[in-house]
Amino acid sequence: MFLHYFYRWSSRLAFYFAAIGSAVGFGNIWRFPSLVYEYGGGAFFVPYLLALIFIGLPILVLEIALGQYYETGDVDVFGGIHRRLRGVGLSSIACGYMLVTYYSMLLSWVANAFFDSFTTDFWSQGFITGSEAKSYFYNNIIGMESLGPDLRPTRLVWKNVGYSLMTWTIVYLCVAFGIKWTGRITYFTSKLSSNLYGDDDIAHIIANNLLVLLLST
C-alpha cells in the first residue's frame, strides 16, 4: 500500500517568515517610494490600496486556503479542481522560476558590490557624487563597459558569473533538503535582513514611505 507523505513547515513562524521573505524585497523598500513620488503621490496610493484590497488579499487567502485543503503542489492543487486546470499550476511554477532567474542576478550584483568594496579604493576617495556612484556600479559591477556600440555584450564578466554560481548554489541548498529545513533557514535569513536594516531602519523606511505620500499630494 502506497502512503502519501505530506511535507509540512517546521512551525507557523517558519511559514510566516517564508511568506514575508517572498513578498518583501527591493521593490517594497526602494522602488515603491520613488514610484509614489513620480506618479502623483497620494493619487498613486489610491489604486495601490484598491488593488491590495480587491486583488492582492483575496488571492492570498485563496492561495493559502487551497494549499491547506489539498496539501500538495500547484499542479495537483489545480488538477484537483479540474484536470484541465493543471496547466495553471504549471504556469505558476514557471513564473516562480522566471522570478528566481531575475532576482538571482540582482543578488549576484549585490554580492559583487559587497566584496568589491573591500578591495577597491573607489569608496575611499572622499565625496562621491550620485552620478559617479551610478557610473561605477553600471560599468564596474554590472559590467556595462563590456557592451559594444549596439549595446550587445562582447565578453563574459567572470566576477558576475562566479557570484551567480554562488547565488544559485545557495538557493539550491536552501530548498534541496525539504520544506522543514527551508523553514528553519528562514529564521536566519529573516533575522539577517532585520540585522542589515535594523528594526529602527525598517521603521524609518515605513515612515519615509508615508512621508513621500504626504509631501507629494
N, C-alpha and C positions, 0 to 999 in steps of 0.2 A: 504494500500500500504506500502510495507516494504522498508525503505530507508537505504542505507548503509552509515555509518559514518566512514570516513577515518581519523585516528589519524595522526596528524602532529607534527613535532617538534615545540617547542615554538619560535625558531628563527634559522637562519642559523648558528649563532655562537654556539648554543647548539649542533647542528649536528656535527660541526667541532670538538668541544671538545669531544663528544662521540666517534667520529671516531678515533681521536688521542689517547684517553684513551684506546680504544680496540686494537690499533696497537702497542703502545709504552709500554713496560713493562720491566721485569727483563732482558730478553734476549737482548734487544737493548742496555741497559746501561752497564750490567756486562758481559754477555755471549759473545757478538759479538767480543769485543777486544781480549778476550782470544782465541777464535777460529781462529781469523785472525793471531795471533801470533803463534799458534800451527800448523796451516796447510798452511804455506807458505807466509804469509804476503800479498803483492800485488797480488801474483798469486791467492790467495783465493778471492780477491776483484773482479777479472775479471768475474768468473762465478756468483758471487753475483750480479754484475751490469747487466749481461745478463739476469739472472732470474728476476730481478726487472723490466727491460725494456720490455722484451718479454712475461713474465708471470704475474708478480705482477700487473703492471699498467693496462694492458688490462682487467684483471679480475676485478680490482677495478672499472674501467669505466663501464664495463658490469654490475656489481652488482648495481651501482648507477643508471644506465640507466633503468634497469629492475624495480628497486624499484620506480623510478619516474613515469614510464609508467603504471605499474599495481596498485601502491599504496596499496599493501596488503602484506601478509606474504609470506615466502618462498614456502610453499606448493602450495598456489594459484598462485604464480608467475610462477612456472614451470608447474603447471596444466593449466595455460592459454596458454602456448606454446603448450603443448600436454598433454592430461590426463595421459598418461603413464609415464610422467616425474615427477609426483607428489612425487614419491619416492626420487627423487634427492633433492627436497626441504625438505622432512622429514629427509633425511640423514644429510643435513646441520644443521638442528636443533639439531639432535643427537650429531653431532660433537661439536656444541657450548655448549651443556650440559656437555659433557665429559671434555671440556676445563675448564668449571667453576668448576667441581669437583676437577680438578688438581690444579688450582690456588687458590681455596678457602682454601685448606690445606696449601699452601705456605703462604697465608695471616695469617692463624691461627698460624703458626710458628713465623711469624714476630711479631704478637701481643703478643705471649708468650714471645719472647725475649725482646720486648719493656717493658712490665710490669715487667718482671723478673729483668731487670736492675735496678729497683727502690728498690728491696728487697734483692738482693744478694750482697755479698761482693767480688765476683769474680773479677769484673772490677776495684776495688779499690786497688788491690794488687800491683800496680806499673807496671813494664814492663811485658807484657804478650806476649809470642811467638805465632806465627800463628798456630802452631800445638796444643797449649794449648787452644786457642780460638776455633779451629775447633773441638777438642775433647769435649769441654764444650757444644758447640752447638749441636753436634750429640747426646751426652749422656743425657744432662740436658734439652735441649729444644725439640729436636725431640723425645727423649726417646729411643734411640737405646740400652741403657744399659738394657732395659727390654727384649731384644731379647734373645732367647735361643741359644744353640750351633749350631742349624740348621738354625739360622737367622729367625726363626719364632717368632711372638710376644707371650709373655707369660701373659701379662696383659694389661689393658687399661691405657693409660696416660691421667688421668682425666683432667689435665690442657688443653691439646690439644683438648679433647672432648668439654670442655666448650668454648674455643676460636673458635673452628669450628662451634659450635652452634651460637655463636655471629656473626661470619662472614656470615653464611647463613641467619641469621635474617636481617643483614644489606643489603645483596643482595636482599632479598625479599622486603624490604621497598623501595629500590631504583627502583624497576620495578613494584610494585603492583598497583600503582596509575596512570598508563598511561604514554605515551611517553612524554607528556608535562612536567610532574614532573620529569621524568628521565632526560630530557634535562636541567631542572633547577638545578638538583643535580650535573650535570657535571660541572657547574660553580664553585661549591665548591670543588669538588674532583680534578678538573684540577688545580685550584688555590692552593689547599693543596699540590699537587705534586710539583708545582713550588716553594712553600714556603719551602718544605722539602729540595729540592736540591738547590733552588735559581737560578736566571737567569744566574749568573756568573758560578755556578756549572755546569749547563747544557751546557754552552759554553765550560767549561773545559772538560766535558765528551766528547763532539764532537771533541774538539781539541786532546784529548788523543787518541780517535779512529783513527784520521788521523795520529797522531804521531806513533802509533803502526804500521800502514800500511807502513809508510816511513822507520821506523827503521828495519822492518822485510824483506824488499826487498833486 
